[in-house]
Amino acid sequence: MDRRQAAAHLEHFGELGVAGWSRDRAWRRRAGGPERRPDGEIVSGAGPDAEDPDAVPDAGESALSLEAVEAELGECTRCQLSGLGRQRIVFGVGNPEAELMFVGEAPGRDEDAQGIPFVGRAGQLLTKIIESIGQSRESVYIANVIKCRPPQNRNPEPDEVGTCEPFLFGQVDAIRPRVIVALGAFAARTLTRSDRPISRMRGREFEFRGATLIPTFHPAYLLRNPQSKREVWEDMKKVRALLETNA
């Protein structure tokens, strides 16, 4: 995270009522957390003195509730997407105390119409993927990097991501999931700050704000390339194993 991004995040959470943050290393990383490379990839275990600027505090009172994050988002007009045909803001849905969170790119037509993420064909496939590891849509939390539908489902612009991503980070901090699945290249690149293709990121583990991050292919990609379902299944078996560890 560069200085400009850090300043923007501090300003945003200051507006939400967070009084400050601590330089105490115990505040910034869970004890015994993994060591990671600059892009977040987990490379080995590390002791409690290892620092991680993206980790979240253990103190529950420092994390905002989902309701507070959603209230701050409001009827957002912070970027140009608010004036480019969006019908609804698609905040997120699911268990506010979920151990497993899925993050996609942005709402599509069906999501924009209903205000719920992943409700179209790709969403139906995601539901099956979730159920394949013994979970349900009600037991997990599902959100997108971008909360408004880009016109013609184009990729979000960098300034749109910069405006919207603090709300995603707020969701992660409120939920405190053990595992996050990044669906597709856009979500994976946003969360890992990497420009590597998804084919090179999937199969690896990263650390993100206290959770283990697993990148995998987007369900929409699987609808076009069903031969890749086997690789997603391998990723989901890893997710299941992580959730079963110290459960």
C-alpha positions as a printed Julia matrix, in Angstrom:
247×3 Matrix{Float64}:
   0.0     0.0     0.0
   1.56    3.35   -1.0
   1.38    6.54    1.08
  -1.5     8.0    -0.93
  -3.63    4.89   -0.47
  -2.78    4.68    3.24
  -3.78    8.32    3.74
  -7.06    7.75    1.91
  -7.87    4.7     4.03
  -7.08    6.51    7.27
  -9.24    9.45    6.23
 -12.1     7.13    5.28
 -12.08    5.21    8.55
 -11.67    8.43   10.48
 -14.96    9.55    8.97
 -16.5     6.28   10.18
 -15.48    7.05   13.75
 -12.28    5.02   14.19
 -10.22    7.12   16.59
  -6.84    5.86   15.45
  -4.52    2.94   15.11
  -1.65    1.53   17.1
   1.95    0.95   16.04
   2.07   -2.01   18.44
   2.96   -5.05   16.37
   0.54   -7.2    18.35
  -2.26   -4.91   17.14
  -1.25   -5.25   13.51
  -0.82   -9.03   13.25
  -2.36  -12.01   14.89
   0.25  -13.82   16.95
   1.96  -16.58   15.02
   0.67  -15.29   11.7
   2.39  -16.21    8.45
   5.23  -14.38    6.82
   4.4   -13.05    3.37
   6.04  -11.53    0.34
   5.27   -7.95   -0.72
   2.34   -9.18   -2.84
   0.89  -11.02    0.15
   1.82  -14.58   -0.8
   2.37  -16.77    2.25
   5.87  -18.2     2.28
   6.38  -19.56    5.81
   5.3   -19.34    9.4
   6.47  -16.33   11.39
   6.42  -15.2    14.99
   4.36  -12.44   16.52
   7.02   -9.82   15.75
   6.43  -10.08   12.01
   4.73   -6.9    10.73
   1.91   -6.67    8.24
   0.4    -3.27    7.44
  -2.72   -4.9     5.96
  -3.48   -7.03    9.02
  -6.33   -6.05   11.32
  -6.28   -5.69   15.11
  -7.38   -8.46   17.42
  -9.42   -5.98   19.45
 -13.02   -6.41   18.32
 -13.93   -2.89   19.33
 -11.6    -1.51   16.65
 -13.6    -3.11   13.83
 -16.74   -1.43   12.53
 -19.98   -3.31   12.07
 -21.29   -4.17    8.63
 -24.22   -1.87    9.33
 -21.86    1.04   10.0
 -19.9     0.4     6.81
 -23.11    0.16    4.76
 -24.5     3.3     6.37
 -21.35    5.22    5.46
 -21.59    3.97    1.89
 -25.16    5.26    1.75
 -26.56    6.2    -1.66
 -23.01    6.64   -2.88
 -22.21    9.27   -5.51
 -18.44    9.28   -4.88
 -17.47    8.13   -8.38
 -18.83    8.36  -11.89
 -20.6     4.98  -11.73
 -23.44    6.59   -9.78
 -24.36    8.55  -12.91
 -23.76    5.85  -15.51
 -26.99    3.88  -15.23
 -26.69    1.92  -12.03
 -30.04    1.0   -10.48
 -28.94   -0.19   -7.05
 -25.87   -0.32   -4.87
 -24.95   -3.96   -4.32
 -23.33   -4.02   -0.89
 -23.08   -7.7     0.01
 -25.08  -10.57    1.44
 -24.66  -13.44    3.86
 -23.55  -14.27    7.37
 -22.0   -11.25    9.14
 -19.89  -13.67   11.21
 -18.89  -15.93    8.32
 -15.61  -17.82    8.4
 -15.61  -17.89    4.59
 -15.99  -14.86    2.32
 -16.16  -14.65   -1.48
 -15.12  -11.5    -3.34
 -16.0   -10.9    -6.98
 -15.43   -8.02   -9.37
 -18.6    -5.95   -9.76
 -22.37   -6.39  -10.11
 -23.83   -7.46  -13.44
 -27.27   -6.8   -14.88
 -29.15   -9.22  -12.62
 -27.29   -8.06   -9.54
 -27.94   -4.42  -10.38
 -31.65   -5.17  -10.74
 -31.96   -7.11   -7.47
 -29.33   -5.44   -5.31
 -27.81   -8.85   -4.43
 -24.4   -10.13   -5.59
 -24.11  -13.28   -7.73
 -27.74  -14.0    -8.59
 -27.41  -14.62  -12.35
 -26.04  -17.74  -14.09
 -22.59  -17.21  -12.59
 -24.22  -16.81   -9.19
 -26.1   -20.08   -9.55
 -22.81  -21.81  -10.31
 -21.18  -20.11   -7.32
 -23.96  -21.45   -5.11
 -23.18  -24.98   -6.31
 -19.47  -24.41   -5.66
 -20.22  -23.23   -2.13
 -22.47  -26.21   -1.47
 -19.8   -28.62   -2.79
 -17.7   -27.98    0.33
 -20.57  -28.29    2.78
 -21.37  -24.58    3.04
 -24.37  -22.53    1.92
 -25.0   -19.0     0.73
 -26.45  -18.29    4.17
 -23.32  -19.48    5.99
 -20.8   -17.47    3.92
 -20.54  -13.81    2.97
 -20.47  -12.64   -0.66
 -19.39   -9.22   -1.89
 -17.69   -7.47   -4.8
 -14.77   -5.07   -5.05
 -17.07   -2.57   -6.8
 -20.56   -1.96   -5.43
 -22.13   -0.47   -8.6
 -22.52   -2.02  -12.04
 -20.1    -0.57  -14.62
 -21.83    0.24  -17.93
 -21.86   -2.69  -20.37
 -20.13   -4.7   -17.62
 -16.79   -3.12  -18.49
 -13.84   -3.47  -16.12
 -13.84   -0.93  -13.3
 -11.5     2.03  -13.7
  -8.61    2.52  -11.23
 -10.23    5.58   -9.66
 -13.47    3.64   -9.18
 -11.55    0.89   -7.39
  -9.73    3.42   -5.24
 -13.01    4.99   -4.21
 -14.83    1.73   -3.5
 -12.23   -0.62   -2.05
 -12.19    0.93    1.47
 -15.77   -0.26    1.85
 -14.72   -3.8     0.91
 -11.89   -3.58    3.43
 -14.42   -2.4     6.0
 -16.55   -5.45    5.25
 -13.56   -7.75    5.7
 -12.62   -6.08    8.98
 -16.19   -6.33   10.29
 -16.66   -9.99    9.34
 -13.11  -11.16   10.13
 -13.33  -14.3     7.95
 -10.73  -17.01    8.25
 -10.64  -17.59    4.48
 -11.36  -15.27    1.54
 -11.84  -16.61   -1.98
 -11.0   -14.05   -4.68
 -13.12  -14.86   -7.72
 -11.33  -14.01  -10.93
  -8.34  -11.95  -11.99
  -9.76   -8.56  -11.1
 -10.59   -9.41   -7.48
  -7.33  -11.33   -7.03
  -5.22   -8.5    -8.43
  -7.02   -5.91   -6.32
  -6.53   -7.83   -3.08
  -2.95   -8.98   -3.71
  -1.74   -5.79   -5.42
  -0.35   -8.01   -8.15
  -0.6    -7.86  -11.92
  -0.06  -11.58  -12.4
  -2.68  -13.49  -14.39
  -5.16  -15.53  -12.41
  -3.71  -18.72  -13.88
  -0.47  -17.96  -12.01
  -2.14  -16.88   -8.77
  -4.6   -19.71   -8.31
  -3.23  -22.66   -6.39
  -1.35  -20.31   -4.05
  -2.17  -18.9    -0.64
  -1.89  -15.23    0.29
  -2.51  -13.3     3.49
  -5.01  -10.45    3.49
  -6.1    -8.5     6.57
  -5.76  -11.49    8.88
  -7.38  -14.03    6.53
  -5.96  -16.62    4.15
  -6.71  -15.51    0.59
  -7.3   -18.14   -2.1
  -7.57  -16.85   -5.7
  -9.53  -18.96   -8.17
 -11.35  -18.63  -11.47
 -14.56  -16.59  -11.63
 -17.78  -18.61  -12.11
 -18.5   -16.62  -15.27
 -15.19  -17.87  -16.66
 -16.2   -21.43  -15.82
 -19.42  -21.02  -17.81
 -17.26  -20.3   -20.86
 -14.49  -22.75  -19.96
 -16.03  -25.71  -18.1
 -12.76  -27.65  -18.4
 -11.37  -25.38  -15.64
 -13.9   -26.6   -13.07
 -11.42  -29.27  -11.98
  -8.9   -26.6   -10.97
 -11.55  -24.68   -9.04
 -12.49  -27.89   -7.24
  -8.85  -28.29   -6.18
  -8.9   -24.72   -4.85
 -12.12  -25.35   -2.97
 -10.75  -28.51   -1.38
  -7.96  -26.32   -0.04
 -10.55  -23.87    1.29
 -12.4   -26.72    3.01
  -9.2   -28.0     4.58
  -8.35  -24.52    5.9
 -11.79  -24.18    7.45
 -11.53  -27.61    9.06
  -8.14  -26.76   10.6
  -8.62  -25.73   14.23
 -12.36  -25.59   13.64
